[in-house]
Amino acid sequence: MDLLRIIIAIILPPLGVFLQVGFGGAFWLNILLTLLGYIPGIIHAVWIIARR
């Protein structure tokens, strides 16, 4: 399941974080990072998924 979440996080980072933590602070931070730059959003999403 984590592999699927990582693939989703690469395609759409906020969705990957949402599937992992819901509407928490990490989700909103990931939206901000994705808007500022796609790569930081991906890195943050993969980190959140791998950490939990």
TORLO-368977 format. One record per atom (N, C-alpha, C, O): residue in one letter; x, y, z. Coordinates in steps of 0.05 Angstrom, whole numbers, padded with zeros to 5 digits, always signed. Each point is the difference from the previous one (the first is absolute). Last residue first. Layout:
<rs>
AXYZ ...
</rs>
This chain:
<rs>
R+00116+00146+00165 R-00021-00013+00015 R-00004-00028-00009 R-00018-00014+00011 R+00084+00070-00052 R+00004+00003+00029 R-00021-00015+00016 R+00006-00010+00022 A-00008+00017-00118 A+00021-00018+00009 A+00004+00000+00030 A+00007-00020+00012 I-00069+00080-00053 I-00009-00027-00004 I+00021-00020+00010 I-00008-00020+00013 I+00029+00112-00011 I-00023-00005+00018 I-00008-00030-00002 I-00005-00013+00020 W+00071+00043-00080 W+00010-00001+00027 W-00022-00006+00020 W+00005-00017+00018 V-00028+00031-00108 V+00013-00026+00003 V+00012-00003+00028 V-00001-00022+00012 A-00039+00104-00032 A-00020-00021-00001 A+00013-00027+00004 A-00010-00017+00016 H+00066+00093-00024 H-00015+00001+00025 H-00020-00024+00001 H-00002-00013+00021 I+00048+00026-00101 I+00019-00008+00021 I-00014-00002+00027 I+00003-00019+00014 I-00052+00054-00087 I+00005-00029-00003 I+00018-00010+00022 I-00006-00021+00012 G-00009+00113-00016 G-00025-00014+00007 G+00003-00030-00002 G-00009-00014+00018 P+00080+00070-00048 P-00002+00000+00029 P-00026-00014+00010 P+00001-00013+00021 I+00008+00022-00115 I+00020-00019+00011 I+00000+00001+00031 I+00000-00022+00012 Y-00055+00083-00063 Y-00010-00027-00002 Y+00019-00020+00014 Y-00009-00018+00014 G-00006+00122+00013 G+00017-00015-00018 G-00008-00030+00001 G-00003-00011+00022 L-00049+00081+00019 L+00026+00014-00003 L+00019-00013-00018 L+00017+00013-00012 L-00100-00054+00032 L-00005+00025-00014 L+00025+00016-00004 L+00004+00014-00021 T+00000-00092+00072 T-00005-00007-00028 T-00006+00025-00017 T+00008+00002-00023 L+00004+00007+00117 L+00025-00007-00013 L-00004-00007-00030 L+00017+00007-00016 L-00094+00011+00068 L+00016+00024-00003 L+00027-00006-00014 L+00008+00015-00018 I-00064-00088+00038 I-00012+00017-00020 I+00016+00025-00005 I+00005+00008-00023 N+00022-00063+00093 N+00006-00012-00026 N-00013+00016-00022 N+00013+00003-00021 L-00032+00021+00109 L+00027+00007-00006 L+00008-00011-00027 L+00015+00013-00015 W-00098-00037+00048 W+00000+00028-00009 W+00028+00010-00006 W+00004+00016-00018 F-00013-00105+00051 F-00015+00003-00026 F+00002+00029-00010 F+00006+00005-00023 A+00027-00026+00109 A+00019-00009-00021 A-00013+00003-00028 A+00013+00005-00020 G-00064+00012+00099 G+00019+00022-00007 G+00019-00008-00022 G+00007+00017-00016 G-00097-00072+00016 G+00017+00010+00021 G+00018+00023-00009 G-00003+00009-00023 F-00073-00073-00016 F+00002+00029-00001 F+00015+00012+00023 F-00009+00018+00014 G+00032-00119-00044 G-00025+00014+00000 G+00005+00031-00002 G+00020+00009-00011 V+00047-00084+00008 V-00005+00014+00026 V-00027+00014+00001 V-00008+00009+00021 Q+00039-00067-00097 Q+00015-00009+00023 Q-00009+00012+00026 Q-00003-00014+00020 L-00035+00037-00106 L-00005-00028+00005 L+00014-00011+00025 L-00009-00019+00012 F+00027+00108-00040 F-00027-00002+00010 F-00007-00030+00006 F-00013-00005+00021 V+00094+00025-00063 V+00001+00007+00028 V-00028-00003+00012 V-00002-00009+00023 G+00009-00006-00115 G+00015-00020+00015 G+00001+00005+00029 G-00002-00018+00017 L-00037+00083-00073 L-00017-00024+00003 L+00014-00022+00015 L-00012-00014+00016 P+00060+00094-00038 P-00019+00003+00022 P-00019-00024+00004 P-00008-00006+00022 P+00075+00004-00096 P+00010-00001+00028 P-00021+00004+00022 P+00000-00015+00019 L-00001-00025-00120 L-00015+00022+00013 L+00006+00000+00030 L-00013-00013+00016 I+00065-00042-00074 I-00018+00011-00020 I-00015+00025+00011 I-00001+00021-00013 I+00059-00070+00069 I+00016+00010-00022 I-00018+00014-00020 I+00008+00021-00012 A-00049-00066+00084 A+00014+00025+00009 A+00018+00012-00022 A+00003+00024+00000 I-00046-00108-00015 I-00020+00022+00000 I+00013+00026+00008 I-00007+00021-00011 I+00060-00096+00018 I-00005+00006-00029 I-00020+00022-00002 I+00003+00018-00017 I+00014-00049+00103 I+00023+00015-00011 I-00004+00006-00029 I+00008+00022-00009 R-00074-00075+00051 R+00000+00028+00010 R+00023+00016-00010 R-00003+00024-00007 L+00002-00115-00014 L-00021+00013-00014 L-00003+00029+00009 L-00003+00018-00017 L+00062-00072+00064 L+00010+00004-00027 L-00020+00015-00017 L+00007+00018-00015 D-00031-00046+00102 D+00017+00024+00000 D+00012+00006-00027 D+00003+00023-00008 M-00056-00101+00021 M-00016+00024+00000 M+00017+00025+00000 M-00007+00020-00013 
</rs>
